[in-house]
Amino acid sequence: MWHRRRINNPPYRRCRPLPVIAEAAAAVAQFSPLDLSPALWLDAGLSPLFQLSGGTTAAAADGDPVGYWGDLSGNGNHATQAGAGKRLTLKLAIQNSLPVLRGDGVDDTYQIPTLALTDFEAYFVLRQTGPDILMGSNPLLVVNAQLWIGLAADTDKIGSFDNATTATSDTLSPVQGNWSVLCWSRAGSAMSFYQDGTARGSGTCSGVQSFTELFATADAFNFLSGDAAAILLFPTTLSAPNRVLLFNYLRTRWGTP
């Protein structure tokens, strides 16, 4: 007669998710740029958008002019344009099924309340097709603060000018015609550049940069030719972990490389 033998298996523990993995996933899911206290946060899919600079007549249909791009930071640094022919255009379901604002490269620009900074970190999610000023100053002769992309012969570079010194990035992965998340990070006189989370060189700045408008300088030069999805400006540099968090948030939200 056959007898069934009882086999004593060794003790085991139930498999549980690694706490580090669970915590990381939760951090990404719960993260908001507001956690990092931005001075300015514009998002074409989240911000209130209006056709008129006073914040009236909602911009909701494809092709509507946008004269008011609402600041989500809570600081009231809304981007506005009173000139009827100088407003970016709302385009629906363009990038990652989200709306963007499109500049014509001729005269579209926005004014913002003056943001005078030495230390700061600026992020732009965009697709541009020509040399552009992304954040500038007006009037030009008082202070010339610029964050730019593709000026002069530097087609695939980004840079900064502070009325005395030009800082320029290394050559980027091709940016013209492609979506990117670009970052300028300034601590004292040191300016560092990033593209899609990768460091892209550094340079030197020497003075306060006072920003008063988006997509032009002096309301006259190098207007945006392309699409803008989001802009964030912080009044200090971010820590490396927070920079990673923000890049991951923006790249996931907008489906960029």
C-alpha positions as CSV (number, residue, x, y, z in Angstrom):
1,M,0.0,0.0,0.0
2,W,1.2,3.4,-0.9
3,H,1.4,5.9,1.9
4,R,1.2,9.7,1.3
5,R,4.2,11.4,2.8
6,R,3.8,14.8,4.2
7,I,6.5,17.2,3.0
8,N,7.4,20.1,5.2
9,N,8.2,23.0,3.0
10,P,10.5,25.7,4.4
11,P,8.8,28.8,5.8
12,Y,8.1,31.6,3.4
13,R,7.1,35.2,3.5
14,R,4.4,36.8,1.4
15,C,5.7,39.0,-1.4
16,R,5.0,42.7,-0.8
17,P,5.7,45.7,-2.9
18,L,9.0,47.3,-2.2
19,P,8.3,50.5,-0.1
20,V,10.7,52.5,-2.2
21,I,8.8,51.6,-5.4
22,A,5.4,52.3,-3.9
23,E,6.6,55.6,-2.5
24,A,8.1,56.7,-5.8
25,A,5.0,55.9,-7.7
26,A,2.9,57.8,-5.2
27,A,5.2,60.8,-5.3
28,V,4.8,61.0,-9.1
29,A,1.1,60.6,-9.0
30,Q,0.6,63.3,-6.3
31,F,3.2,65.8,-7.5
32,S,2.1,69.3,-8.5
33,P,4.3,72.2,-9.6
34,L,2.7,74.2,-6.8
35,D,4.7,72.0,-4.4
36,L,7.8,73.9,-5.5
37,S,6.3,77.4,-5.1
38,P,6.6,78.8,-8.7
39,A,6.4,82.6,-9.3
40,L,4.7,81.9,-12.6
41,W,2.9,78.8,-14.0
42,L,1.1,78.9,-17.3
43,D,-0.4,75.7,-18.8
44,A,-2.4,75.8,-22.0
45,G,-4.6,73.0,-20.8
46,L,-5.2,74.1,-17.2
47,S,-4.9,77.9,-17.1
48,P,-8.0,80.0,-17.5
49,L,-7.9,81.4,-21.1
50,F,-9.8,84.4,-22.3
51,Q,-9.9,86.3,-25.6
52,L,-9.6,89.7,-24.0
53,S,-6.7,90.9,-21.8
54,G,-9.1,91.9,-19.0
55,G,-10.1,88.3,-18.5
56,T,-13.4,88.3,-20.4
57,T,-14.9,86.2,-23.2
58,A,-13.6,82.7,-22.8
59,A,-11.2,81.3,-25.3
60,A,-12.4,77.8,-25.9
61,A,-12.8,77.1,-29.6
62,D,-10.0,76.1,-32.0
63,G,-8.6,79.3,-33.5
64,D,-9.7,81.7,-30.7
65,P,-7.3,84.5,-29.9
66,V,-5.9,84.4,-26.4
67,G,-5.4,87.8,-24.8
68,Y,-5.3,86.4,-21.2
69,W,-3.3,83.4,-20.2
70,G,-4.0,82.8,-16.5
71,D,-1.2,82.3,-13.9
72,L,-1.8,79.1,-11.9
73,S,0.9,79.9,-9.3
74,G,-1.4,82.1,-7.2
75,N,0.8,85.1,-7.6
76,G,-1.4,86.9,-10.2
77,N,1.4,87.0,-12.8
78,H,-1.0,86.6,-15.7
79,A,0.2,86.9,-19.3
80,T,-1.9,89.4,-21.2
81,Q,-2.0,91.1,-24.6
82,A,-4.3,94.1,-25.2
83,G,-3.5,94.4,-28.9
84,A,-6.1,92.5,-30.9
85,G,-3.6,91.4,-33.6
86,K,-0.8,90.4,-31.2
87,R,-2.5,87.5,-29.4
88,L,-1.4,83.9,-29.7
89,T,-4.0,81.5,-31.0
90,L,-5.6,78.6,-29.2
91,K,-5.2,75.3,-31.0
92,L,-7.0,72.2,-29.6
93,A,-5.7,68.6,-29.3
94,I,-2.2,69.4,-30.7
95,Q,0.3,67.7,-28.3
96,N,-0.6,64.6,-26.3
97,S,-4.3,65.5,-27.0
98,L,-3.9,68.8,-25.1
99,P,-4.3,72.3,-26.4
100,V,-1.4,74.7,-27.1
101,L,-1.0,78.4,-27.9
102,R,0.4,79.1,-31.4
103,G,2.5,82.1,-32.2
104,D,2.7,83.5,-35.7
105,G,6.3,84.6,-35.6
106,V,5.3,88.1,-36.7
107,D,4.0,90.1,-33.7
108,D,2.4,87.8,-31.1
109,T,3.6,88.4,-27.5
110,Y,2.4,88.8,-23.9
111,Q,3.2,91.2,-21.1
112,I,3.7,89.9,-17.6
113,P,4.3,91.8,-14.3
114,T,8.0,92.6,-13.8
115,L,10.0,89.7,-12.4
116,A,13.5,90.9,-11.5
117,L,15.6,87.9,-10.6
118,T,19.2,86.9,-10.0
119,D,18.6,83.3,-9.0
120,F,15.8,81.6,-10.9
121,E,14.8,78.5,-12.8
122,A,12.7,78.7,-16.0
123,Y,11.0,75.9,-17.9
124,F,9.4,76.0,-21.4
125,V,7.5,73.2,-23.0
126,L,7.3,74.2,-26.7
127,R,7.8,73.4,-30.4
128,Q,9.3,76.3,-32.3
129,T,10.2,76.7,-36.0
130,G,12.5,79.7,-35.9
131,P,14.8,81.8,-33.7
132,D,12.8,83.1,-30.8
133,I,13.0,85.1,-27.6
134,L,11.1,83.2,-25.0
135,M,11.2,85.6,-22.1
136,G,12.4,89.2,-22.5
137,S,12.2,92.8,-21.3
138,N,10.6,96.0,-22.5
139,P,11.8,98.8,-22.8
140,L,15.0,97.3,-24.3
141,L,17.2,100.3,-23.4
142,V,16.4,100.1,-19.7
143,V,17.3,96.5,-19.1
144,N,17.9,93.7,-21.7
145,A,16.9,90.4,-20.1
146,Q,16.5,87.5,-22.5
147,L,16.0,83.8,-22.5
148,W,16.3,82.7,-26.1
149,I,16.4,79.7,-28.5
150,G,18.1,79.4,-31.8
151,L,19.4,83.0,-32.3
152,A,22.0,84.0,-34.8
153,A,24.0,80.9,-35.9
154,D,23.1,78.9,-32.8
155,T,20.2,77.1,-34.4
156,D,20.1,74.3,-31.9
157,K,21.2,76.1,-28.8
158,I,19.5,78.0,-26.0
159,G,21.0,81.0,-24.2
160,S,20.6,84.0,-21.9
161,F,21.5,87.6,-22.0
162,D,21.6,90.0,-19.0
163,N,22.5,93.3,-20.7
164,A,26.2,92.6,-20.3
165,T,26.9,88.8,-20.7
166,T,25.7,86.1,-23.1
167,A,25.6,82.5,-21.8
168,T,25.0,79.8,-24.4
169,S,24.2,76.1,-24.1
170,D,25.9,73.2,-25.8
171,T,24.3,72.0,-29.0
172,L,21.0,70.4,-28.2
173,S,19.2,67.5,-29.9
174,P,17.4,69.1,-32.8
175,V,14.8,71.5,-31.4
176,Q,13.4,73.3,-34.4
177,G,10.1,71.6,-35.3
178,N,10.4,69.2,-32.3
179,W,8.8,69.3,-28.9
180,S,11.1,69.8,-26.0
181,V,11.2,70.7,-22.3
182,L,13.9,73.3,-21.9
183,C,15.3,74.7,-18.7
184,W,17.4,77.7,-17.7
185,S,18.8,77.4,-14.1
186,R,20.7,80.4,-12.6
187,A,22.4,80.5,-9.3
188,G,24.4,83.7,-8.7
189,S,26.5,84.2,-11.9
190,A,26.3,80.6,-13.0
191,M,23.7,79.7,-15.7
192,S,23.0,76.0,-16.4
193,F,21.0,74.6,-19.3
194,Y,18.9,71.4,-19.6
195,Q,16.9,69.8,-22.4
196,D,14.4,67.0,-21.6
197,G,16.1,66.3,-18.3
198,T,19.7,66.2,-19.7
199,A,22.3,68.8,-18.7
200,R,23.4,70.8,-21.8
201,G,26.3,73.0,-20.6
202,S,26.6,76.2,-18.7
203,G,27.7,79.8,-18.9
204,T,28.1,83.0,-16.9
205,C,25.6,85.9,-16.1
206,S,26.6,89.0,-14.3
207,G,23.5,91.1,-13.4
208,V,19.8,91.0,-12.4
209,Q,17.5,89.8,-15.2
210,S,14.2,91.7,-15.2
211,F,11.6,90.0,-17.3
212,T,8.5,91.8,-18.5
213,E,7.2,89.9,-21.5
214,L,7.0,86.5,-23.2
215,F,8.0,85.6,-26.7
216,A,9.7,88.9,-27.6
217,T,12.0,91.6,-26.4
218,A,11.0,95.3,-26.5
219,D,7.8,94.1,-28.2
220,A,9.8,94.1,-31.4
221,F,12.2,91.2,-31.9
222,N,12.1,87.5,-32.5
223,F,8.5,86.7,-31.8
224,L,7.5,83.0,-31.2
225,S,7.0,81.0,-34.3
226,G,5.5,77.7,-33.1
227,D,3.5,76.3,-30.2
228,A,3.8,76.9,-26.5
229,A,2.3,74.4,-24.0
230,A,3.6,75.4,-20.6
231,I,5.9,77.9,-18.8
232,L,7.1,77.8,-15.3
233,L,9.4,80.3,-13.5
234,F,10.8,79.8,-10.0
235,P,12.4,82.5,-7.9
236,T,15.3,80.2,-7.0
237,T,17.1,77.2,-8.3
238,L,15.6,73.8,-7.7
239,S,17.3,70.9,-6.0
240,A,18.4,68.1,-8.3
241,P,15.6,65.7,-7.0
242,N,13.0,68.4,-7.5
243,R,14.3,69.2,-11.0
244,V,13.9,65.5,-11.9
245,L,10.3,65.5,-10.5
246,L,9.4,68.5,-12.5
247,F,10.9,67.2,-15.7
248,N,9.1,63.9,-15.3
249,Y,5.8,65.7,-14.6
250,L,6.1,67.9,-17.7
251,R,7.4,65.2,-20.0
252,T,4.6,62.8,-18.9
253,R,1.9,65.5,-19.2
254,W,2.9,66.7,-22.6
255,G,4.2,63.5,-24.1
256,T,7.7,64.9,-24.9
257,P,10.9,62.9,-25.3
